[in-house]
């Protein structure tokens, strides 16, 4: 299982703490050090709605002034590939190929049986 995020994100910290506390093996991928490709993002978008992947509440979104833009899905994919910090975090790629977005403790407990 891979967990994608950045070390300064509160939701990522909560997810990593959850996995550690419950002895759930995972690999952490820091998006600042290892940006993901558009192909990876498109793979995630095939499994979860693009609206869920695109973080329109974060600092990077506001800094770039994207609220003023009328972004199409293609535009959003372009931005996610260009600016990985627009990806809602954490992204968890499960071993079965499914993808979870954001930290939801209740969903994590149910998914991981803890």
N, CA and C atoms as an extended XYZ file, in Angstrom:
342
Properties=species:S:1:pos:R:3:atomname:S:1:resname:S:1:resid:I:1 pbc="F F F"
N         0.846       -1.169        0.000 N   UNK     1
C         0.000        0.000        0.000 CA  UNK     1
C         0.891        1.231        0.000 C   UNK     1
N         0.503        2.219       -0.813 N   UNK     2
C         1.242        3.477       -0.878 CA  UNK     2
C         0.367        4.613       -0.385 C   UNK     2
N         0.983        5.517        0.362 N   UNK     3
C         0.314        6.715        0.860 CA  UNK     3
C         1.048        7.906        0.251 C   UNK     3
N         0.315        8.737       -0.492 N   UNK     4
C         0.882        9.914       -1.132 CA  UNK     4
C         0.446       11.154       -0.365 C   UNK     4
N         1.396       12.060       -0.146 N   UNK     5
C         1.067       13.296        0.537 CA  UNK     5
C         2.306       14.128        0.764 C   UNK     5
N         2.184       15.087        1.686 N   UNK     6
C         3.327       15.886        2.100 CA  UNK     6
C         3.385       15.851        3.624 C   UNK     6
N         4.591       15.954        4.142 N   UNK     7
C         4.782       15.764        5.585 CA  UNK     7
C         4.181       16.875        6.426 C   UNK     7
N         3.902       18.031        5.837 N   UNK     8
C         3.357       19.155        6.607 CA  UNK     8
C         1.830       19.195        6.620 C   UNK     8
N         1.191       18.300        5.905 N   UNK     9
C        -0.277       18.274        5.816 CA  UNK     9
C        -0.875       17.578        7.030 C   UNK     9
N        -1.816       18.239        7.690 N   UNK    10
C        -2.455       17.678        8.876 CA  UNK    10
C        -3.165       16.365        8.617 C   UNK    10
N        -3.859       16.259        7.494 N   UNK    11
C        -4.580       15.028        7.167 CA  UNK    11
C        -3.617       13.873        6.900 C   UNK    11
N        -2.504       14.182        6.270 N   UNK    12
C        -1.493       13.156        6.012 CA  UNK    12
C        -0.898       12.681        7.332 C   UNK    12
N        -0.613       13.614        8.221 N   UNK    13
C        -0.079       13.251        9.537 CA  UNK    13
C        -1.041       12.330       10.275 C   UNK    13
N        -2.334       12.625       10.219 N   UNK    14
C        -3.344       11.784       10.881 CA  UNK    14
C        -3.377       10.385       10.269 C   UNK    14
N        -3.324       10.318        8.943 N   UNK    15
C        -3.356        9.019        8.263 CA  UNK    15
C        -2.128        8.189        8.622 C   UNK    15
N        -0.952        8.816        8.576 N   UNK    16
C         0.276        8.083        8.905 CA  UNK    16
C         0.276        7.625       10.355 C   UNK    16
N        -0.240        8.458       11.252 N   UNK    17
C        -0.340        8.077       12.664 CA  UNK    17
C        -1.298        6.895       12.829 C   UNK    17
N        -2.402        6.917       12.081 N   UNK    18
C        -3.369        5.812       12.116 CA  UNK    18
C        -2.701        4.508       11.689 C   UNK    18
N        -1.983        4.545       10.566 N   UNK    19
C        -1.324        3.335       10.067 CA  UNK    19
C        -0.271        2.836       11.052 C   UNK    19
N         0.487        3.744       11.633 N   UNK    20
C         1.518        3.360       12.595 CA  UNK    20
C         0.895        2.759       13.849 C   UNK    20
N        -0.138        3.418       14.383 N   UNK    21
C        -0.793        2.949       15.613 CA  UNK    21
C        -1.428        1.580       15.436 C   UNK    21
N        -1.848        1.281       14.217 N   UNK    22
C        -2.521        0.008       13.946 CA  UNK    22
C        -1.628       -0.997       13.227 C   UNK    22
N        -0.335       -0.720       13.195 N   UNK    23
C         0.643       -1.620       12.568 CA  UNK    23
C         0.256       -2.027       11.147 C   UNK    23
N        -0.167       -1.050       10.361 N   UNK    24
C        -0.560       -1.304        8.976 CA  UNK    24
C         0.615       -0.910        8.075 C   UNK    24
N         1.215       -1.894        7.407 N   UNK    25
C         2.379       -1.597        6.558 CA  UNK    25
C         2.008       -0.697        5.381 C   UNK    25
N         2.876        0.259        5.114 N   UNK    26
C         2.642        1.190        4.016 CA  UNK    26
C         3.972        1.814        3.591 C   UNK    26
N         3.965        2.377        2.410 N   UNK    27
C         5.093        3.141        1.899 CA  UNK    27
C         4.609        4.563        1.700 C   UNK    27
N         5.370        5.525        2.217 N   UNK    28
C         4.994        6.931        2.071 CA  UNK    28
C         5.730        7.548        0.890 C   UNK    28
N         4.977        8.255        0.045 N   UNK    29
C         5.546        8.963       -1.094 CA  UNK    29
C         5.301       10.450       -0.872 C   UNK    29
N         6.389       11.205       -0.692 N   UNK    30
C         6.302       12.649       -0.471 CA  UNK    30
C         6.181       13.336       -1.832 C   UNK    30
N         5.034       13.973       -2.064 N   UNK    31
C         4.773       14.602       -3.357 CA  UNK    31
C         5.721       15.752       -3.652 C   UNK    31
N         6.327       16.325       -2.628 N   UNK    32
C         7.292       17.403       -2.875 CA  UNK    32
C         8.611       16.840       -3.407 C   UNK    32
N         8.940       15.629       -3.001 N   UNK    33
C        10.206       15.015       -3.416 CA  UNK    33
C        10.049       14.104       -4.626 C   UNK    33
N         8.871       13.489       -4.748 N   UNK    34
C         8.609       12.544       -5.836 CA  UNK    34
C         7.265       12.868       -6.488 C   UNK    34
N         7.226       13.899       -7.328 N   UNK    35
C         5.953       14.250       -7.981 CA  UNK    35
C         5.406       13.073       -8.792 C   UNK    35
N         4.085       12.983       -8.831 N   UNK    36
C         3.453       11.907       -9.609 CA  UNK    36
C         3.130       12.411      -11.009 C   UNK    36
N         3.038       11.484      -11.928 N   UNK    37
C         2.794       11.813      -13.335 CA  UNK    37
C         1.305       12.017      -13.611 C   UNK    37
N         1.043       12.606      -14.747 N   UNK    38
C        -0.339       12.756      -15.189 CA  UNK    38
C        -0.993       11.384      -15.349 C   UNK    38
N        -0.244       10.402      -15.831 N   UNK    39
C        -0.799        9.054      -16.012 CA  UNK    39
C        -1.256        8.476      -14.674 C   UNK    39
N        -0.474        8.691      -13.623 N   UNK    40
C        -0.872        8.220      -12.287 CA  UNK    40
C        -2.140        8.929      -11.841 C   UNK    40
N        -2.183       10.231      -12.040 N   UNK    41
C        -3.364       11.019      -11.642 CA  UNK    41
C        -4.588       10.579      -12.435 C   UNK    41
N        -4.422       10.328      -13.724 N   UNK    42
C        -5.541        9.848      -14.542 CA  UNK    42
C        -6.016        8.482      -14.056 C   UNK    42
N        -5.081        7.636      -13.608 N   UNK    43
C        -5.453        6.341      -13.036 CA  UNK    43
C        -6.302        6.506      -11.791 C   UNK    43
N        -5.909        7.447      -10.932 N   UNK    44
C        -6.716        7.724       -9.735 CA  UNK    44
C        -8.092        8.257      -10.125 C   UNK    44
N        -8.101        9.169      -11.116 N   UNK    45
C        -9.363        9.793      -11.546 CA  UNK    45
C       -10.310        8.771      -12.185 C   UNK    45
N        -9.779        7.659      -12.661 N   UNK    46
C       -10.634        6.598      -13.203 CA  UNK    46
C       -11.322        5.823      -12.080 C   UNK    46
N       -10.800        5.979      -10.850 N   UNK    47
C       -11.339        5.214       -9.718 CA  UNK    47
C       -12.133        6.059       -8.732 C   UNK    47
N       -11.831        7.346       -8.664 N   UNK    48
C       -12.571        8.265       -7.793 CA  UNK    48
C       -12.883        9.532       -8.583 C   UNK    48
N       -13.961       10.227       -8.249 N   UNK    49
C       -14.305       11.435       -9.009 CA  UNK    49
C       -13.182       12.474       -8.968 C   UNK    49
N       -12.972       13.124      -10.089 N   UNK    50
C       -11.939       14.156      -10.188 CA  UNK    50
C       -12.161       15.263       -9.160 C   UNK    50
N       -13.409       15.577       -8.885 N   UNK    51
C       -13.737       16.609       -7.901 CA  UNK    51
C       -13.187       16.249       -6.519 C   UNK    51
N       -13.093       14.965       -6.257 N   UNK    52
C       -12.570       14.497       -4.976 CA  UNK    52
C       -11.045       14.619       -4.925 C   UNK    52
N       -10.387       14.474       -6.067 N   UNK    53
C        -8.930       14.555       -6.143 CA  UNK    53
C        -8.412       15.998       -6.145 C   UNK    53
N        -9.194       16.895       -6.696 N   UNK    54
C        -8.757       18.274       -6.898 CA  UNK    54
C        -9.064       19.095       -5.653 C   UNK    54
N        -8.009       19.548       -4.991 N   UNK    55
C        -8.160       20.288       -3.731 CA  UNK    55
C        -8.410       21.765       -4.029 C   UNK    55
N        -9.681       22.153       -3.960 N   UNK    56
C       -10.019       23.552       -4.222 CA  UNK    56
C       -10.190       24.349       -2.920 C   UNK    56
N        -9.646       23.834       -1.834 N   UNK    57
C        -9.717       24.534       -0.554 CA  UNK    57
C        -8.326       24.892       -0.012 C   UNK    57
N        -7.292       24.391       -0.667 N   UNK    58
C        -5.940       24.549       -0.145 CA  UNK    58
C        -5.273       25.862       -0.513 C   UNK    58
N        -4.134       26.075        0.105 N   UNK    59
C        -3.342       27.276       -0.105 CA  UNK    59
C        -2.899       27.404       -1.559 C   UNK    59
N        -2.422       26.318       -2.151 N   UNK    60
C        -1.922       26.355       -3.535 CA  UNK    60
C        -3.023       26.797       -4.496 C   UNK    60
N        -4.246       26.325       -4.288 N   UNK    61
C        -5.395       26.693       -5.130 CA  UNK    61
C        -5.635       28.200       -5.050 C   UNK    61
N        -5.608       28.722       -3.832 N   UNK    62
C        -5.834       30.166       -3.638 CA  UNK    62
C        -4.672       30.979       -4.200 C   UNK    62
N        -3.456       30.528       -3.947 N   UNK    63
C        -2.267       31.246       -4.414 CA  UNK    63
C        -2.245       31.362       -5.938 C   UNK    63
N        -2.653       30.309       -6.614 N   UNK    64
C        -2.659       30.300       -8.083 CA  UNK    64
C        -3.847       31.063       -8.671 C   UNK    64
N        -4.811       31.456       -7.813 N   UNK    65
C        -5.969       32.199       -8.292 CA  UNK    65
C        -6.910       31.376       -9.152 C   UNK    65
N        -6.960       30.077       -8.900 N   UNK    66
C        -7.768       29.196       -9.750 CA  UNK    66
C        -9.265       29.324       -9.512 C   UNK    66
N        -9.660       29.937       -8.411 N   UNK    67
C       -11.090       30.105       -8.134 CA  UNK    67
C       -11.747       30.969       -9.212 C   UNK    67
N       -10.966       31.853       -9.813 N   UNK    68
C       -11.499       32.748      -10.851 CA  UNK    68
C       -11.658       32.045      -12.185 C   UNK    68
N       -11.011       30.905      -12.325 N   UNK    69
C       -11.036       30.167      -13.582 CA  UNK    69
C       -12.227       29.213      -13.626 C   UNK    69
N       -12.725       28.987      -14.815 N   UNK    70
C       -13.777       27.991      -15.011 CA  UNK    70
C       -13.099       26.754      -15.585 C   UNK    70
N       -12.532       25.932      -14.685 N   UNK    71
C       -11.691       24.818      -15.113 CA  UNK    71
C       -12.503       23.618      -15.590 C   UNK    71
N       -12.156       23.132      -16.764 N   UNK    72
C       -12.748       21.888      -17.267 CA  UNK    72
C       -12.029       20.718      -16.592 C   UNK    72
N       -12.513       19.517      -16.793 N   UNK    73
C       -11.840       18.346      -16.237 CA  UNK    73
C       -10.426       18.212      -16.797 C   UNK    73
N       -10.264       18.503      -18.078 N   UNK    74
C        -8.931       18.453      -18.685 CA  UNK    74
C        -8.009       19.481      -18.036 C   UNK    74
N        -8.542       20.689      -17.809 N   UNK    75
C        -7.753       21.731      -17.140 CA  UNK    75
C        -7.335       21.275      -15.742 C   UNK    75
N        -8.257       20.652      -15.033 N   UNK    76
C        -7.946       20.177      -13.682 CA  UNK    76
C        -6.852       19.116      -13.713 C   UNK    76
N        -6.943       18.187      -14.649 N   UNK    77
C        -5.897       17.168      -14.792 CA  UNK    77
C        -4.548       17.817      -15.119 C   UNK    77
N        -4.580       18.818      -16.004 N   UNK    78
C        -3.350       19.537      -16.349 CA  UNK    78
C        -2.745       20.181      -15.107 C   UNK    78
N        -3.582       20.845      -14.316 N   UNK    79
C        -3.101       21.511      -13.103 CA  UNK    79
C        -2.594       20.504      -12.072 C   UNK    79
N        -3.303       19.413      -11.896 N   UNK    80
C        -2.861       18.396      -10.931 CA  UNK    80
C        -1.495       17.831      -11.306 C   UNK    80
N        -1.275       17.634      -12.608 N   UNK    81
C         0.008       17.106      -13.068 CA  UNK    81
C         1.117       18.150      -12.915 C   UNK    81
N         0.776       19.410      -13.157 N   UNK    82
C         1.761       20.489      -13.077 CA  UNK    82
C         2.062       20.879      -11.634 C   UNK    82
N         1.044       20.860      -10.789 N   UNK    83
C         1.152       21.285       -9.384 CA  UNK    83
C         0.574       20.189       -8.489 C   UNK    83
N         1.393       19.212       -8.125 N   UNK    84
C         0.925       18.089       -7.304 CA  UNK    84
C         0.330       18.529       -5.974 C   UNK    84
N         0.654       19.728       -5.508 N   UNK    85
C         0.097       20.186       -4.238 CA  UNK    85
C        -1.381       20.542       -4.349 C   UNK    85
N        -1.927       20.499       -5.557 N   UNK    86
C        -3.372       20.665       -5.742 CA  UNK    86
C        -4.128       19.352       -5.510 C   UNK    86
N        -3.396       18.259       -5.338 N   UNK    87
C        -4.024       16.958       -5.088 CA  UNK    87
C        -4.486       16.914       -3.635 C   UNK    87
N        -5.739       16.545       -3.451 N   UNK    88
C        -6.250       16.385       -2.084 CA  UNK    88
C        -5.523       15.230       -1.431 C   UNK    88
N        -5.111       15.428       -0.198 N   UNK    89
C        -4.259       14.463        0.479 CA  UNK    89
C        -4.894       13.938        1.756 C   UNK    89
N        -4.452       12.753        2.166 N   UNK    90
C        -3.580       11.823        1.460 CA  UNK    90
C        -4.341       11.032        0.398 C   UNK    90
N        -3.571       10.511       -0.539 N   UNK    91
C        -4.079        9.532       -1.498 CA  UNK    91
C        -3.527        8.185       -1.027 C   UNK    91
N        -4.394        7.218       -0.855 N   UNK    92
C        -3.957        5.886       -0.433 CA  UNK    92
C        -4.284        4.913       -1.556 C   UNK    92
N        -3.237        4.309       -2.103 N   UNK    93
C        -3.400        3.249       -3.109 CA  UNK    93
C        -3.346        1.924       -2.375 C   UNK    93
N        -4.466        1.230       -2.337 N   UNK    94
C        -4.526       -0.056       -1.655 CA  UNK    94
C        -3.967       -1.157       -2.554 C   UNK    94
N        -3.573       -2.238       -1.930 N   UNK    95
C        -2.987       -3.357       -2.678 CA  UNK    95
C        -3.948       -3.965       -3.693 C   UNK    95
N        -5.256       -3.807       -3.468 N   UNK    96
C        -6.239       -4.353       -4.405 CA  UNK    96
C        -6.479       -3.431       -5.601 C   UNK    96
N        -5.757       -2.288       -5.648 N   UNK    97
C        -5.892       -1.358       -6.760 CA  UNK    97
C        -6.849       -0.212       -6.504 C   UNK    97
N        -7.613       -0.286       -5.425 N   UNK    98
C        -8.542        0.798       -5.139 CA  UNK    98
C        -7.797        1.999       -4.554 C   UNK    98
N        -8.488        3.137       -4.537 N   UNK    99
C        -7.889        4.392       -4.097 CA  UNK    99
C        -8.807        5.070       -3.092 C   UNK    99
N        -8.188        5.561       -2.025 N   UNK   100
C        -8.923        6.352       -1.027 CA  UNK   100
C        -8.331        7.760       -1.037 C   UNK   100
N        -9.210        8.766       -0.891 N   UNK   101
C        -8.771       10.155       -0.893 CA  UNK   101
C        -9.183       10.806        0.419 C   UNK   101
N        -8.239       11.525        1.032 N   UNK   102
C        -8.441       12.264        2.280 CA  UNK   102
C        -8.440       11.312        3.472 C   UNK   102
N        -8.428       11.889        4.657 N   UNK   103
C        -8.423       11.070        5.866 CA  UNK   103
C        -9.810       11.092        6.497 C   UNK   103
N       -10.385        9.914        6.657 N   UNK   104
C       -11.673        9.738        7.323 CA  UNK   104
C       -11.480        8.552        8.268 C   UNK   104
N       -11.333        8.842        9.546 N   UNK   105
C       -10.980        7.791       10.498 CA  UNK   105
C       -11.991        6.650       10.505 C   UNK   105
N       -13.275        6.969       10.431 N   UNK   106
C       -14.305        5.928       10.433 CA  UNK   106
C       -14.155        5.017        9.212 C   UNK   106
N       -13.939        5.615        8.057 N   UNK   107
C       -13.740        4.826        6.826 CA  UNK   107
C       -12.456        3.999        6.912 C   UNK   107
N       -11.395        4.584        7.449 N   UNK   108
C       -10.141        3.846        7.611 CA  UNK   108
C       -10.347        2.645        8.540 C   UNK   108
N       -11.038        2.861        9.655 N   UNK   109
C       -11.275        1.754       10.599 CA  UNK   109
C       -12.044        0.627        9.914 C   UNK   109
N       -13.059        0.998        9.156 N   UNK   110
C       -13.872        0.000        8.453 CA  UNK   110
C       -13.036       -0.717        7.386 C   UNK   110
N       -12.286        0.042        6.591 N   UNK   111
C       -11.503       -0.519        5.503 CA  UNK   111
C       -10.412       -1.451        6.009 C   UNK   111
N        -9.756       -1.059        7.110 N   UNK   112
C        -8.609       -1.820        7.605 CA  UNK   112
C        -8.956       -2.738        8.779 C   UNK   112
N       -10.245       -2.801        9.126 N   UNK   113
C       -10.706       -3.747       10.125 CA  UNK   113
C       -10.145       -3.519       11.523 C   UNK   113
N       -10.034       -2.272       11.917 N   UNK   114
C        -9.534       -1.964       13.255 CA  UNK   114
C       -10.550       -1.172       14.060 C   UNK   114
